[in-house]
């Protein structure tokens, strides 16, 4: 059903909401290191692996595949990530080359650094007569940190140029039972115009599993739907225009009254979790912070325009803006920004081609400095982290509620 679009207007104070969300705060190792996915640098052994950043050095923690889009579980005990089988990343024969590439869903224990795959993608390179392979979205953790959700599409190469795609399905994996189940066997038909947007984006929060599907036709057409963990559809909304969701940017933001909104990290639109009603979040922006240290470092889109970033990302401490992120950086991925569990540090990625060479930057609360630490980074994970609404209104401005 298509829901009525409304605009909620009220007055808010010029203060960030500091309510700590009811996430699983059972982190057993509060000094968790930052985990870094390396896209590729001059040192070949860093290609596609996951590293822990410990004492200023990158320490290798995986030895297979091309690992990307890492995300920390709400309990801080695991990292989930999408892992492309290495043999597929090495394909260069036009007859056999496929894109987007097949992948598995993997997890890494943040205490022991043990990594394992939850799915079984074939390690054989696909060919014109070969078996089906599977495309998978970035994973999303349940609030308990004991389940993961992702979507899958099977692909069969019928010839050099003809491929058959199965309907996209929604999967839930349980870490305790080590079993997976299909909760939605057929999501709406997805776009394949831009291969990197073929897979839906997921955000699993207390209200349910949000699925953002990019529809055929206009690249900006999107369907937003909320499901229970058993697959019951709670509400849906279809739009022919962009709703601000970009790949893995879907997030849940907690209001000051404890309820939740679904939005993207830019906060262009917001959906009420209970009704699916669409709002324009006037004078509000989503703010990333550590729920274990809610008055520490935070990151958010500011109202100030600067260069290519419009508005620009900033870093704050206890609600006070301290600095802007690197010039011309763009942060469309939730795996591109992160905060330490104790709230004293923040990390973010500047992607190459945005006026810089790209790389990993740190902000340390004690030193107040931002510095370039590594190149070729395509994902980071730290935390756990959460999102809250922040007001950038002036007193007397008419704004949406927190």
C-alpha positions as CSV (number, residue, x, y, z in Angstrom):
1,X,0.0,0.0,0.0
2,X,1.2,3.5,-0.6
3,X,1.1,5.6,2.5
4,X,0.2,9.3,2.8
5,X,3.2,11.6,2.9
6,X,3.1,14.1,5.7
7,X,5.3,16.7,7.2
8,X,5.5,16.8,11.0
9,X,6.2,20.3,12.4
10,X,7.0,21.2,16.0
11,X,9.5,23.2,18.0
12,X,12.7,21.6,19.4
13,X,15.5,22.7,21.6
14,X,19.0,23.2,20.2
15,X,20.3,20.0,22.0
16,X,21.2,16.6,20.7
17,X,19.1,13.6,22.0
18,X,21.3,11.7,24.3
19,X,18.9,8.8,25.0
20,X,20.8,5.5,24.9
21,X,18.9,3.0,22.7
22,X,17.9,-0.4,24.1
23,X,20.5,-2.3,22.2
24,X,22.3,-5.4,23.6
25,X,25.0,-3.8,25.7
26,X,26.9,-7.0,26.6
27,X,30.2,-6.1,25.1
28,X,32.7,-8.5,26.7
29,X,35.8,-6.7,25.3
30,X,35.3,-2.9,25.5
31,X,38.7,-2.3,24.1
32,X,37.8,-3.8,20.7
33,X,40.2,-2.8,17.9
34,X,39.1,-1.1,14.7
35,X,38.6,-3.7,11.9
36,X,39.7,-2.6,8.4
37,X,38.8,-4.1,5.0
38,X,41.6,-3.4,2.5
39,X,40.6,-3.0,-1.1
40,X,44.1,-3.3,-2.5
41,X,47.5,-1.5,-2.0
42,X,51.0,-1.9,-3.3
43,X,51.7,-4.7,-0.8
44,X,49.9,-7.5,-2.5
45,X,49.2,-9.6,0.6
46,X,46.8,-6.9,1.8
47,X,44.5,-7.4,-1.2
48,X,41.0,-8.1,0.0
49,X,41.7,-9.1,3.6
50,X,40.4,-8.0,6.9
51,X,42.8,-6.4,9.4
52,X,42.7,-5.3,13.0
53,X,44.3,-1.9,13.7
54,X,46.3,-2.5,16.9
55,X,48.9,-0.1,18.3
56,X,49.1,1.8,15.1
57,X,49.7,-1.2,12.9
58,X,47.4,-3.3,10.6
59,X,47.4,-7.0,11.6
60,X,46.0,-9.4,9.2
61,X,43.0,-11.5,10.4
62,X,41.6,-13.2,7.3
63,X,43.3,-15.2,4.5
64,X,40.7,-15.7,1.9
65,X,38.5,-13.9,-0.6
66,X,37.8,-10.3,-1.0
67,X,36.3,-9.1,2.2
68,X,34.2,-5.9,2.3
69,X,31.5,-3.9,4.1
70,X,32.3,-5.2,7.6
71,X,29.7,-4.4,10.3
72,X,29.9,-4.9,14.1
73,X,27.2,-6.9,15.9
74,X,25.2,-4.9,18.6
75,X,26.8,-7.1,21.3
76,X,30.3,-6.3,20.0
77,X,31.3,-10.0,19.8
78,X,31.3,-10.5,16.0
79,X,32.0,-8.7,12.7
80,X,29.8,-9.7,9.8
81,X,31.0,-9.1,6.2
82,X,30.5,-9.9,2.6
83,X,33.3,-12.1,1.2
84,X,33.9,-12.6,-2.5
85,X,35.6,-15.9,-3.3
86,X,39.2,-15.2,-4.4
87,X,38.9,-17.1,-7.7
88,X,36.2,-14.8,-8.9
89,X,38.2,-11.7,-8.2
90,X,41.0,-13.0,-10.4
91,X,38.9,-13.6,-13.5
92,X,40.0,-11.6,-16.5
93,X,38.6,-13.6,-19.4
94,X,35.7,-11.7,-20.9
95,X,34.0,-15.0,-21.6
96,X,33.9,-15.9,-17.9
97,X,34.1,-12.5,-16.1
98,X,31.0,-11.7,-14.0
99,X,29.9,-8.6,-12.2
100,X,28.7,-8.1,-9.6
101,X,30.8,-11.0,-8.3
102,X,29.5,-14.0,-6.3
103,X,30.1,-13.8,-2.6
104,X,29.6,-15.5,0.8
105,X,28.5,-14.1,4.1
106,X,31.2,-14.5,6.8
107,X,31.8,-13.6,10.4
108,X,34.8,-12.9,12.5
109,X,35.0,-13.2,16.3
110,X,36.3,-10.0,17.7
111,X,38.0,-11.6,20.7
112,X,39.7,-14.7,19.1
113,X,39.9,-13.3,15.5
114,X,38.6,-16.6,14.2
115,X,36.7,-16.2,10.9
116,X,34.3,-18.5,9.2
117,X,31.9,-18.5,6.2
118,X,28.2,-19.0,6.8
119,X,27.4,-19.8,3.2
120,X,28.9,-22.1,0.6
121,X,29.7,-20.3,-2.6
122,X,31.5,-22.6,-5.1
123,X,35.2,-21.8,-5.4
124,X,35.2,-22.8,-9.1
125,X,35.2,-20.0,-11.7
126,X,31.9,-19.9,-13.5
127,X,31.8,-20.6,-17.2
128,X,29.2,-20.6,-20.0
129,X,28.1,-24.1,-19.2
130,X,28.8,-23.9,-15.5
131,X,26.7,-24.1,-12.4
132,X,24.7,-21.3,-10.8
133,X,26.4,-18.9,-8.5
134,X,24.9,-16.6,-5.9
135,X,25.0,-12.8,-5.4
136,X,24.5,-11.7,-1.8
137,X,23.8,-8.3,-0.3
138,X,25.7,-6.8,2.6
139,X,24.6,-8.5,5.9
140,X,22.6,-6.8,8.7
141,X,22.7,-7.8,12.4
142,X,19.7,-8.5,14.5
143,X,19.5,-6.3,17.7
144,X,20.5,-9.3,19.8
145,X,23.7,-9.9,17.7
146,X,22.8,-13.6,17.4
147,X,21.2,-13.5,13.9
148,X,22.2,-12.1,10.5
149,X,20.0,-11.2,7.5
150,X,20.9,-10.7,3.8
151,X,19.4,-11.2,0.4
152,X,20.4,-13.6,-2.3
153,X,20.0,-13.9,-6.1
154,X,21.1,-17.0,-8.0
155,X,22.6,-16.5,-11.4
156,X,22.9,-19.2,-14.2
157,X,25.1,-18.4,-17.2
158,X,23.2,-19.8,-20.1
159,X,25.7,-18.5,-22.6
160,X,28.5,-16.0,-22.9
161,X,26.0,-13.1,-22.8
162,X,22.8,-14.6,-21.5
163,X,22.2,-15.0,-17.8
164,X,19.1,-16.1,-15.9
165,X,18.5,-14.5,-12.5
166,X,16.2,-16.0,-9.9
167,X,14.0,-13.8,-7.7
168,X,15.7,-12.1,-4.8
169,X,15.1,-13.8,-1.5
170,X,15.5,-12.7,2.1
171,X,17.6,-15.0,4.4
172,X,17.9,-15.1,8.1
173,X,20.8,-17.0,9.7
174,X,20.9,-18.0,13.4
175,X,24.4,-18.2,15.0
176,X,23.2,-20.4,17.9
177,X,21.7,-23.1,15.8
178,X,24.0,-22.5,12.7
179,X,21.0,-22.7,10.4
180,X,19.6,-20.4,7.8
181,X,16.0,-20.0,6.6
182,X,14.3,-18.2,3.7
183,X,11.7,-15.8,5.2
184,X,10.8,-14.1,1.9
185,X,11.2,-16.4,-1.1
186,X,10.5,-13.6,-3.6
187,X,11.1,-9.9,-3.1
188,X,9.8,-7.5,-5.8
189,X,11.6,-7.5,-9.1
190,X,14.9,-5.6,-8.7
191,X,16.7,-3.4,-11.1
192,X,19.8,-4.7,-13.0
193,X,20.5,-1.5,-14.9
194,X,23.3,-0.6,-12.5
195,X,24.8,-3.9,-11.4
196,X,26.1,-2.6,-8.1
197,X,22.5,-1.7,-7.1
198,X,20.9,-5.0,-8.0
199,X,20.9,-6.2,-4.4
200,X,18.5,-4.8,-1.8
201,X,19.8,-2.9,1.2
202,X,18.9,-4.1,4.7
203,X,18.6,-2.6,8.1
204,X,17.5,-4.9,11.0
205,X,16.4,-3.0,14.1
206,X,14.0,-3.5,17.0
207,X,11.0,-2.6,14.8
208,X,11.9,-5.4,12.2
209,X,13.9,-6.0,9.1
210,X,13.8,-3.0,6.7
211,X,14.4,-3.9,3.0
212,X,15.1,-1.3,0.4
213,X,14.8,-2.6,-3.1
214,X,15.8,-0.7,-6.2
215,X,13.0,-1.2,-8.8
216,X,13.3,-1.7,-12.6
217,X,13.2,1.3,-14.8
218,X,14.4,4.6,-13.2
219,X,17.5,4.0,-11.2
220,X,16.1,6.1,-8.4
221,X,12.8,4.1,-8.0
222,X,12.8,2.4,-4.6
223,X,10.5,0.2,-2.5
224,X,10.9,0.4,1.2
225,X,9.3,-2.5,3.3
226,X,9.4,-3.6,6.9
227,X,9.1,-7.3,7.8
228,X,9.1,-9.3,11.0
229,X,11.9,-11.8,11.5
230,X,9.4,-14.5,10.5
231,X,8.6,-12.8,7.2
232,X,5.3,-11.0,7.9
233,X,5.0,-7.7,5.9
234,X,4.2,-4.9,8.3
235,X,4.2,-2.0,5.8
236,X,5.6,-0.9,2.5
237,X,6.1,2.2,0.5
238,X,7.0,2.6,-3.2
239,X,8.5,5.8,-4.7
240,X,9.6,6.8,-8.2
241,X,12.1,9.2,-6.7
242,X,15.2,8.7,-4.6
243,X,14.6,8.4,-0.9
244,X,18.2,9.0,0.0
245,X,19.1,5.3,0.4
246,X,22.5,4.4,-1.1
247,X,23.5,0.8,-1.0
248,X,24.1,0.0,2.7
249,X,23.1,3.4,4.1
250,X,19.8,2.3,5.6
251,X,19.8,2.9,9.4
252,X,17.4,2.9,12.4
253,X,17.4,6.1,14.5
254,X,16.0,6.3,18.0
255,X,13.8,9.2,19.0
256,X,13.9,10.8,22.4
257,X,10.7,8.9,23.4
258,X,12.3,5.6,22.6
259,X,10.5,5.0,19.3
260,X,12.4,4.4,16.0
261,X,12.5,5.9,12.5
262,X,14.0,4.3,9.4
263,X,16.2,6.6,7.3
264,X,19.5,6.8,5.5
265,X,22.7,8.2,7.0
266,X,22.0,11.4,5.2
267,X,18.5,11.6,6.8
268,X,16.8,12.9,3.6
269,X,13.5,11.2,4.5
270,X,12.3,9.3,7.5
271,X,9.7,6.5,8.0
272,X,7.8,6.0,11.2
273,X,8.6,2.5,12.3
274,X,5.0,1.8,13.5
275,X,3.0,3.1,10.5
276,X,5.5,3.5,7.7
277,X,4.4,7.1,7.3
278,X,6.9,9.2,5.4
279,X,8.1,12.4,6.9
280,X,10.6,15.1,5.9
281,X,12.9,15.4,9.0
282,X,13.2,19.3,9.0
283,X,16.1,20.6,11.0
284,X,17.2,17.1,12.0
285,X,20.1,14.9,11.1
286,X,21.1,11.3,12.1
287,X,24.0,11.3,14.6
288,X,26.3,8.3,15.0
289,X,27.6,7.6,18.5
290,X,28.7,4.9,20.9
291,X,25.8,3.7,23.1
292,X,28.4,2.7,25.7
293,X,29.7,6.3,25.8
294,X,26.9,8.6,24.6
295,X,28.7,11.8,25.5
296,X,31.8,11.0,23.6
297,X,32.7,11.3,19.9
298,X,29.9,11.5,17.4
299,X,29.6,12.1,13.7
300,X,26.8,13.6,11.6
301,X,25.9,15.7,8.6
302,X,26.0,19.3,9.5
303,X,23.8,22.1,8.1
304,X,26.9,23.8,6.7
305,X,27.7,23.5,3.0
306,X,31.3,23.0,2.0
307,X,32.9,21.9,-1.3
308,X,31.5,18.7,-2.7
309,X,30.0,17.7,0.6
310,X,26.6,19.4,0.8
311,X,26.1,19.5,3.7
312,X,29.5,18.5,5.2
313,X,30.2,15.7,7.7
314,X,31.5,16.9,11.1
315,X,32.9,15.4,14.3
316,X,31.6,16.4,17.7
317,X,32.4,15.6,21.3
318,X,29.6,15.7,23.9
319,X,27.5,17.6,21.4
320,X,30.0,20.3,20.6
321,X,31.3,20.3,17.0
322,X,35.1,20.0,16.9
323,X,36.1,19.6,13.3
324,X,35.0,18.8,9.8
325,X,35.9,15.5,8.2
326,X,38.4,15.5,5.3
327,X,37.5,17.8,2.5
328,X,35.5,16.4,-0.4
329,X,34.9,13.1,1.4
330,X,31.7,11.3,0.9
331,X,30.3,8.7,3.3
332,X,27.4,6.9,1.6
333,X,28.2,3.6,3.4
334,X,27.5,2.8,7.0
335,X,30.7,0.8,6.8
336,X,32.6,4.0,6.0
337,X,32.3,5.6,9.5
338,X,32.8,4.1,13.0
339,X,33.4,5.1,16.6
340,X,35.4,3.3,19.4
341,X,33.3,1.6,22.1
342,X,34.6,4.0,24.8
343,X,33.7,7.0,22.6
344,X,37.2,8.5,22.7
345,X,38.0,8.0,19.0
346,X,36.3,8.1,15.6
347,X,37.4,6.7,12.2
348,X,36.2,7.3,8.7
349,X,37.0,6.5,5.1
350,X,37.7,9.0,2.3
351,X,37.1,7.2,-0.9
352,X,39.6,7.8,-3.8
353,X,38.5,10.0,-6.6
354,X,36.8,12.6,-4.5
355,X,39.7,15.1,-4.8
356,X,42.0,13.1,-2.5
357,X,44.0,9.9,-2.7
358,X,41.6,8.4,-0.2
359,X,42.4,6.4,2.9
360,X,41.5,5.9,6.6
361,X,41.4,8.8,9.0
362,X,41.2,9.0,12.8
363,X,40.0,11.6,15.2
364,X,41.2,11.2,18.8
365,X,39.4,13.1,21.5
366,X,42.5,13.7,23.6
367,X,44.7,15.0,20.8
368,X,42.0,16.5,18.7
369,X,43.8,15.7,15.5
370,X,42.7,13.9,12.3
371,X,45.4,12.0,10.4
372,X,45.7,9.8,7.4
373,X,46.6,6.2,8.4
374,X,46.2,3.9,5.4
375,X,45.2,3.8,1.8
376,X,43.0,1.3,-0.1
377,X,40.4,1.0,2.6
378,X,36.9,0.0,1.5
379,X,35.2,-0.7,4.9
380,X,35.7,-0.3,8.7
381,X,33.9,-1.8,11.7
382,X,34.1,-0.6,15.3
383,X,31.7,-0.2,18.1
384,X,29.0,-1.1,18.8
385,X,27.4,2.1,17.5
386,X,23.9,3.5,17.3
387,X,22.1,6.5,15.8
388,X,20.0,9.3,17.3
389,X,18.4,12.4,15.9
390,X,20.2,15.7,16.4
391,X,18.7,19.1,15.9
392,X,20.6,21.9,14.2
393,X,17.8,24.4,14.6
394,X,17.9,27.9,15.9
395,X,15.6,28.7,18.8
396,X,12.1,29.4,17.3
397,X,12.7,27.4,14.1
398,X,9.9,25.1,13.1
399,X,11.2,21.6,12.9
400,X,10.2,17.9,13.0
401,X,10.1,16.2,16.4
402,X,13.2,14.3,17.7
